[in-house]
Amino acid sequence: MKKKIVSVLMCTMMCVSLFAGCGSKNDRGSDESAETEKTEETQKTEDTQGAEESGDKLDLGLNVESVTVATSPGYEPFEFEEDGELKGFDVDIWNEFSERTGIEVKWEYADFSGLLGLISSGKADAVSAQMTPNAEREESYCFSDATNYYGSTIVVAEDNEEIKSVEELSGKTIGVGSGNSMQQTVEAMYPDGDIKFEVYTSATLEAMFDDIAYGRIDAVLAQDIQTYMAKKANSNLKIKILEPFEYAPAAIVFDKKNTELQGAMNEFLKVIKEDGTLKEISEKWIGEDITVEKE
C-alpha cells in the first residue's frame, strides 16, 4: 500500500514537472520572439533616422561637385530674371536636380544663338533653353529625353486676314529668332524660297512683335506657350496667335561626347516624371501639364 502511494505521488510530480517545463519553454519562446521584433523595429527606426540625418542624396553616378548650365533669360515662363533671380520651368528642373543630388548648378547667360558655342568652348556642360533636337545639332551635340512639348505657331497682327495658316506664307516676310529650328521646318515647306526671313539675334519676342505692329514683318514664328504668356503679360499687344502647325519636344543639350551627364540627366528626368514632380513644375509655371507628348 505504501509502495502504491509512493508510485502515485512520483507520477504526479513528474507530470507537474513536465507541464511546468513546457510552460517555461513556451514562455521563453514568446519572450525571445517579442524581443527580436522589438530589436528589428528599433533597428528600422535607427536606420531611417540615420538616413534622414545623413541627408542621403540621389546617386546618378556623377563624380562632380558642380554642373554649369547655359541659358538665355527673357524666355518667360521657361527662363527669365525677376528681381535679379533666375526663375522658370527649366530653372526649377535644375534646382530640383541640385537639391536631390547635392551637385551645385552654375549658370551662364548668352543670346539663344550663342548658347551651343558655350558647350563647344567648354564654358558650359549643358544648355537648357527649350531647344529641339534636329539633324544639324545632333552632329555635334546630344540631347536628353524630352522635358516638355510645345506647339510651333505663327503670330500675326490682330487685323491680319491674309495669313490663316502656315500654308499662306508665300511672298511674306517672317520674323524668327536666330537658331530657331522652326525656320528649317518652314523653309522645307517652301523649297522655291518664296519666303523672306528676318532673323533676330535675340530669342525674345518684344522686338518682333513691335515690327509686326509697324508693318516691317508680316508674321513671327514662335513657341505657342511663350507667345500666350507674352500676350497675357501685355494686354496692349495687338496680335493673333494661329493654331500650331506642329508639336515638338524640348530637351537639354550636352556635348556629344558627354554621354555620362546625358545619361544621368535622363535617369533624373525619369525619377521626377514618375514621382509627379515634373508635372508639378509644369503646372506651377504654365498652368497645365506640358510634359506629355501631344497627339
C-alpha positions in Angstrom: 0.0 0.0 0.0 2.8 2.4 0.8 4.6 1.5 -2.4 1.4 2.2 -4.3 1.0 5.6 -2.7 4.7 6.5 -3.4 4.2 5.5 -7.0 1.2 7.7 -7.4 3.0 10.7 -5.8 6.0 10.2 -8.0 3.9 10.0 -11.1 2.0 13.2 -10.1 5.3 15.1 -9.5 6.6 14.1 -12.9 3.5 15.3 -14.7 3.6 18.7 -12.9 7.3 19.0 -13.7 6.6 18.2 -17.4 3.8 20.7 -17.7 5.9 23.4 -15.9 8.8 22.6 -18.2 6.6 23.0 -21.3 5.2 26.3 -20.0 8.7 27.7 -19.3 9.8 26.7 -22.8 6.8 28.4 -24.4 7.2 31.5 -22.3 10.9 31.8 -23.2 10.0 31.4 -26.9 7.4 34.2 -26.6 9.8 36.4 -24.8 12.5 35.8 -27.3 10.2 36.5 -30.2 8.9 39.7 -28.7 12.5 40.8 -28.0 13.5 40.0 -31.6 10.6 42.0 -33.0 11.5 44.9 -30.7 15.1 44.8 -31.8 14.2 44.7 -35.5 11.7 47.7 -35.1 14.4 49.6 -33.2 16.9 49.0 -36.0 14.5 50.1 -38.7 13.8 53.3 -36.7 17.5 53.9 -36.3 18.2 53.3 -40.0 15.5 55.7 -41.0 16.8 58.4 -38.6 20.3 57.8 -39.8 19.3 58.3 -43.4 17.5 61.5 -42.6 20.3 62.8 -40.5 23.0 61.9 -43.1 20.9 63.6 -45.8 21.3 60.8 -48.4 21.3 62.2 -51.9 20.2 60.7 -55.2 23.2 59.0 -56.8 23.3 59.4 -60.6 26.9 58.2 -60.9 28.3 61.6 -61.4 31.6 62.3 -59.7 31.4 66.1 -59.9 30.8 68.9 -57.5 29.1 71.3 -60.0 27.5 71.5 -63.4 27.5 74.7 -65.5 24.3 75.3 -67.5 23.9 77.9 -70.2 20.6 79.6 -70.9 19.1 82.7 -72.4 17.0 84.7 -69.9 14.0 86.6 -71.2 12.2 83.4 -72.3 9.3 83.5 -69.8 8.0 81.2 -68.4 10.9 78.9 -69.0 13.9 81.0 -68.1 13.7 84.7 -67.1 15.0 87.0 -64.4 12.9 88.6 -61.8 14.4 90.9 -59.1 17.8 89.6 -60.1 16.8 86.0 -59.6 16.7 83.4 -62.4 13.4 81.6 -62.5 11.2 79.5 -64.7 10.3 75.9 -65.8 13.8 74.9 -67.0 15.4 76.6 -64.0 13.3 74.6 -61.5 14.2 71.4 -63.1 17.9 72.1 -62.4 17.0 73.4 -58.9 15.4 70.1 -58.2 18.5 68.3 -59.7 20.8 70.2 -57.3 18.6 69.6 -54.3 18.3 65.9 -54.8 21.9 65.2 -55.9 23.9 67.8 -53.9 25.6 68.9 -57.1 25.8 72.7 -57.4 24.3 74.2 -60.6 26.0 77.3 -62.0 24.5 79.4 -64.7 26.0 81.1 -67.8 24.0 83.5 -69.9 24.1 84.2 -73.7 21.8 85.0 -76.6 20.0 82.0 -77.9 22.1 81.8 -81.0 25.3 81.6 -78.9 24.3 79.0 -76.4 25.7 75.9 -78.1 29.0 77.7 -78.5 29.4 77.8 -74.8 29.3 74.0 -74.8 31.8 73.8 -77.6 34.2 76.2 -75.9 34.0 74.3 -72.6 32.3 77.2 -70.7 29.1 75.1 -70.1 28.3 71.5 -69.6 24.7 71.8 -70.8 22.2 74.1 -72.4 18.7 74.4 -71.0 16.7 76.8 -73.2 13.8 74.9 -74.9 16.0 73.5 -77.7 14.6 70.9 -80.1 16.8 68.1 -81.4 17.4 68.2 -85.2 19.9 66.6 -87.6 22.3 69.6 -87.7 22.5 70.0 -83.9 22.9 66.3 -83.4 26.1 66.3 -85.5 28.0 67.9 -82.5 25.6 67.6 -79.6 23.4 65.0 -77.8 20.1 65.6 -76.1 18.3 64.5 -73.0 14.9 62.9 -73.2 12.1 65.5 -73.6 11.5 67.8 -70.7 8.3 69.1 -72.3 6.5 69.6 -75.6 5.4 72.8 -77.3 3.5 74.0 -80.3 5.2 75.8 -83.3 2.9 78.6 -84.2 2.6 81.7 -86.4 1.8 85.1 -84.9 0.3 87.9 -87.0 -1.2 91.3 -86.4 -4.7 91.3 -84.9 -6.3 92.6 -88.1 -4.4 90.4 -90.5 -6.8 88.3 -92.5 -4.4 87.2 -95.2 -2.4 84.7 -93.1 -4.5 82.0 -91.5 -2.1 79.0 -91.6 1.5 78.0 -92.4 0.3 77.3 -96.0 -0.3 81.0 -96.6 3.2 82.5 -96.1 4.3 82.7 -99.7 5.7 86.2 -100.5 5.7 87.2 -96.9 8.4 88.4 -94.5 8.7 86.2 -91.4 10.5 87.1 -88.2 12.3 84.3 -86.4 14.9 84.1 -83.6 18.4 83.1 -84.6 18.9 79.3 -84.3 15.1 78.6 -84.1 14.5 75.2 -85.6 11.1 76.3 -86.8 12.8 78.2 -89.6 14.1 75.0 -91.1 10.7 73.4 -90.9 9.0 76.2 -92.8 11.8 76.5 -95.3 11.3 72.9 -96.2 7.6 73.7 -96.9 8.7 76.4 -99.4 11.5 74.9 -101.5 11.3 77.7 -104.0 12.5 80.1 -101.4 9.5 82.4 -101.8 9.6 83.4 -98.1 11.9 86.1 -96.7 13.1 85.5 -93.2 14.1 88.4 -90.9 16.4 86.8 -88.3 16.6 88.3 -84.8 19.7 87.7 -82.7 17.7 87.5 -79.5 15.1 84.9 -78.9 12.8 87.3 -77.1 9.6 88.3 -78.8 9.3 92.0 -77.9 11.2 93.4 -80.9 9.4 91.0 -83.3 6.0 92.0 -82.0 6.9 95.7 -82.4 7.9 95.0 -86.0 4.6 93.3 -86.7 2.8 96.4 -85.3 4.9 98.7 -87.5 4.4 96.6 -90.6 8.1 95.7 -91.0 7.3 92.0 -91.0 4.2 90.0 -91.7 4.4 87.3 -89.1 6.6 85.7 -86.5 7.5 82.0 -85.8 7.2 81.4 -82.1 6.5 78.8 -79.4 2.8 78.8 -78.5 3.3 78.9 -74.7 5.8 81.7 -74.7 3.5 83.8 -77.0 0.4 83.2 -74.9 2.4 84.3 -71.8 3.7 87.4 -73.5 0.1 88.4 -74.6 -1.2 87.7 -71.1 1.5 89.9 -69.6 0.8 92.8 -72.1 -2.8 93.3 -72.9 -1.8 96.1 -75.3 -0.3 93.6 -77.8 -2.4 93.6 -80.9 -1.5 90.2 -82.1 -3.3 87.0 -83.2 -1.9 83.5 -82.4 -2.7 80.9 -85.0 -3.1 77.2 -84.3 0.2 75.3 -84.0 1.3 73.7 -87.3 3.4 71.1 -85.4 4.3 69.9 -82.0 7.9 69.3 -81.0 9.9 68.2 -77.9 12.2 70.5 -75.9 15.3 68.9 -74.4 18.6 69.7 -72.6 21.7 69.7 -74.7 25.2 68.3 -74.0 28.4 67.9 -75.8 28.2 64.7 -78.0 31.0 63.1 -76.0 29.4 63.8 -72.6 27.1 60.8 -72.6 27.8 60.4 -68.8 25.9 63.7 -68.0 23.3 62.9 -70.6 22.6 59.5 -69.1 22.5 60.9 -65.6 20.0 63.6 -66.6 17.8 61.0 -68.3 17.8 59.0 -65.2 16.9 62.1 -63.1 14.1 63.1 -65.5 12.7 59.6 -65.2 12.6 59.9 -61.4 10.8 63.2 -61.4 8.4 62.1 -64.0 7.4 59.0 -62.1 7.0 60.8 -58.8 5.0 63.6 -60.3 7.5 66.4 -59.6 8.0 67.4 -63.3 4.2 67.7 -63.7 4.1 69.9 -60.7 6.8 72.2 -62.1 4.8 72.4 -65.3 1.6 73.3 -63.6 3.4 75.9 -61.5 4.8 77.8 -64.4 2.5 77.0 -67.3 -0.8 76.3 -65.6 -1.1 72.9 -67.3 0.9 69.7 -67.9 3.1 70.2 -71.0 5.3 67.2 -70.1 3.2 64.7 -72.0 3.5 64.4 -75.8 0.5 65.8 -77.7 -1.1 63.6 -80.4 
